[in-house]
Amino acid sequence: MEELETRDKILEGTEVLFMKYGIRSVTMDDIARHLAVSKKTLYQHFVDKDDLVYKMSEMYLERSLNQYEEIAKSSKNSIEELSKISVRMKRDMENFNPSMLFDLQKYHPKAWGLYNEHKVKILSQSVVRNIRQGVADGYYRSDINPDIYAITRLMLIEAAFNPELFPRDKFNFVEVQTQLFDLFVHGLCTEKGKKLFQKYKEDYYQPLL
């Protein structure tokens, strides 16, 4: 039990550092200092930094999946689900270093593969399910292809991480993600859906003001 607690503590502490500084700039020495443990302790639980990044990514994606599944279960309709996702995303992105995705792709291909698998199998399926429900309820346009829109949503998410499209010294990362999300929603919704989304958005965003 103590070994498992130590491992979880390392993963949680590592996530905090990666979220704040990105992955590449954080060394195993930094992680050991932050957690007040020896490097030997780190290597007792993880083969190397790449292994640590992979295990941290597993933990992060599993937690994210559970959170979004709970949102889906607790939402009365597709629009409420989108509104709750918008709030959850904004909170997550406020503590997210945009360089993380780039670092994963360039320096940790195994963890990047895990992210891509999650994106294709989990996120894409979730978007398609939500769209089909929204079309059936009359909140989304009936002339759209759910699969095309799901791919578009994933592309918009990743576009916000691209410093060539949105330089960090010019654009606020959270604002970019929020506006791209709103762009997606307004292209998706009927007038009925837009009105309901705006109502939910005003209700759910109140705690963030």
C-alpha positions in Angstrom: 0.0 0.0 0.0 2.8 2.4 0.9 4.6 1.7 -2.4 1.4 2.5 -4.3 0.9 5.7 -2.4 4.4 6.8 -3.1 3.9 6.0 -6.8 0.7 8.0 -6.9 2.3 10.9 -5.1 5.1 11.0 -7.7 2.6 10.9 -10.6 0.5 13.7 -9.0 3.5 15.9 -8.3 4.9 15.3 -11.8 1.6 16.4 -13.3 1.7 19.6 -11.4 5.2 20.4 -12.7 4.4 19.4 -16.3 1.2 21.5 -16.3 3.1 24.5 -15.1 6.4 24.3 -17.0 5.8 21.8 -19.9 7.5 18.4 -20.1 10.8 19.0 -21.7 12.0 21.6 -19.3 11.3 19.5 -16.2 14.1 17.1 -15.2 14.1 14.1 -12.9 16.1 16.2 -10.5 13.4 18.9 -10.6 10.8 16.2 -9.8 12.8 14.8 -6.9 13.3 18.3 -5.4 9.6 19.2 -5.8 8.5 16.0 -4.1 11.3 16.0 -1.5 12.4 12.5 -2.5 15.6 11.0 -3.8 16.1 10.2 -7.5 16.6 6.6 -6.4 13.0 6.6 -5.2 11.8 7.9 -8.6 13.8 5.1 -10.4 12.4 2.5 -8.1 8.9 3.2 -9.5 9.7 4.3 -13.1 12.3 3.1 -15.5 13.1 6.6 -16.8 11.5 10.0 -17.6 9.8 8.6 -20.6 8.2 5.9 -18.5 7.1 8.5 -16.0 5.6 10.7 -18.7 3.7 7.7 -20.1 2.3 6.6 -16.7 1.4 10.3 -15.9 -0.4 10.5 -19.2 -2.3 7.3 -18.5 -3.4 8.7 -15.1 -4.4 12.1 -16.6 -6.4 10.6 -19.5 -8.2 8.1 -17.3 -9.2 10.9 -14.9 -10.3 13.1 -17.8 -12.4 10.2 -19.2 -14.1 9.7 -15.9 -14.9 13.4 -15.6 -16.4 13.7 -19.0 -18.4 10.5 -18.6 -19.9 11.9 -15.4 -20.8 15.1 -17.3 -22.6 13.0 -19.9 -24.5 11.0 -17.3 -25.5 14.1 -15.3 -26.7 16.2 -18.3 -30.4 16.4 -19.2 -29.7 17.0 -22.9 -26.9 17.4 -25.5 -26.7 21.2 -25.0 -26.3 20.9 -21.2 -23.5 18.5 -21.8 -21.7 20.9 -24.2 -22.1 23.7 -21.6 -20.7 21.7 -18.8 -17.8 20.6 -21.1 -17.1 24.2 -21.9 -16.8 25.1 -18.2 -14.7 22.0 -17.4 -12.4 22.7 -20.4 -11.9 26.3 -19.3 -10.9 25.3 -15.8 -8.6 22.6 -17.1 -6.9 24.9 -19.6 -6.2 27.6 -17.0 -3.7 25.3 -15.4 -2.4 23.7 -18.7 0.9 24.6 -20.3 0.3 24.6 -24.1 3.8 23.3 -24.8 2.8 19.9 -23.2 1.2 18.6 -26.4 4.2 19.6 -28.5 6.6 18.0 -26.0 4.6 14.8 -26.0 4.6 14.6 -29.8 8.3 15.4 -30.3 10.0 13.7 -27.3 7.6 11.0 -26.0 6.1 9.1 -28.9 4.7 6.3 -26.8 2.7 8.7 -24.6 1.8 10.7 -27.7 0.4 7.4 -29.2 -1.7 7.0 -26.0 -3.1 10.5 -26.4 -3.9 9.8 -30.1 -5.7 6.6 -29.2 -7.7 8.4 -26.6 -8.5 11.2 -29.0 -9.7 8.8 -31.8 -11.5 6.2 -29.7 -12.9 8.2 -26.8 -13.2 11.9 -27.7 -14.3 11.3 -31.3 -17.0 8.8 -30.2 -18.2 11.1 -27.5 -18.6 14.0 -29.9 -20.4 11.8 -32.4 -22.8 10.5 -29.7 -23.5 14.0 -28.5 -24.2 15.3 -32.0 -26.6 12.5 -32.9 -28.5 13.1 -29.7 -28.6 16.8 -30.4 -29.9 16.3 -33.9 -32.6 14.0 -32.7 -33.7 16.6 -30.1 -33.7 19.4 -32.7 -30.9 21.4 -31.0 -28.4 20.6 -33.8 -28.7 21.0 -37.5 -30.0 17.9 -39.3 -27.8 18.5 -42.4 -24.5 17.9 -40.8 -22.3 14.8 -40.8 -21.4 13.8 -37.2 -18.2 12.1 -38.2 -16.9 15.2 -40.1 -17.9 17.5 -37.2 -16.1 15.2 -34.7 -12.9 15.4 -36.7 -13.3 19.2 -37.0 -13.7 19.5 -33.2 -10.5 17.6 -32.6 -8.7 19.7 -35.2 -9.8 22.9 -33.4 -8.6 21.6 -30.1 -5.1 20.9 -31.5 -5.1 24.2 -33.5 -5.1 26.2 -30.2 -1.9 24.4 -29.2 -0.1 25.4 -32.4 2.2 28.4 -31.6 2.6 29.2 -35.3 -1.2 29.8 -35.6 -1.6 31.4 -32.1 1.7 32.8 -30.8 1.8 32.8 -27.0 2.9 36.5 -26.9 -0.1 37.5 -28.9 -2.9 35.2 -27.9 -4.3 34.0 -24.5 -4.5 30.2 -24.7 -7.7 29.9 -22.6 -9.4 32.6 -24.7 -8.4 30.8 -28.0 -9.7 27.4 -26.8 -13.0 29.1 -25.5 -13.6 31.0 -28.7 -12.9 28.0 -30.9 -15.3 25.9 -28.8 -18.0 28.6 -29.2 -17.3 28.7 -33.0 -17.8 24.9 -33.1 -21.1 25.1 -31.1 -22.6 27.9 -33.2 -21.8 26.1 -36.4 -23.5 23.0 -35.0 -26.7 24.4 -33.4 -30.1 25.4 -34.6 -31.5 28.7 -33.3 -33.3 26.7 -30.7 -30.0 25.1 -29.7 -28.1 28.4 -29.6 -30.6 30.0 -27.3 -30.4 27.1 -24.9 -26.6 27.0 -25.0 -26.4 30.7 -24.2 -28.8 30.2 -21.2 -26.8 27.3 -19.9 -23.5 29.1 -20.5 -24.6 32.1 -18.5 -25.8 29.8 -15.6 -22.7 27.6 -15.5 -20.1 30.3 -16.0 -21.3 32.4 -13.1 -18.9 30.6 -10.6 -15.9 31.5 -12.7 -16.5 35.3 -12.7 
